[in-house]
Amino acid sequence: MTEFRNHLLAAGRGVGTVDMYAGRIAFFARSNPNVFAVTTAELEQFLADRRQILAAESRALVRFLP
């Protein structure tokens, strides 16, 4: 995760944005411990299962993993 954070910071992302992305990955990782091996289909299923409990903005933030 440290390398991912450094990559985002080096790309010019703000600290708040990097923290937000890291938080979203941590949220997703609670259901998928090997988060870096997750497929697009698994991520889509995760979002579909939570369609009624996550706001559209939250789903979009989880979906966007730079």
Buried (B, 14 or more C-beta within 10 A) or exposed (E): EEEBBEEBEEEEBEEEEBEEBBEBBEBBBEEBEEBEEBEEEBBEEBBEEEEEEBEEEBBEBBBEBE
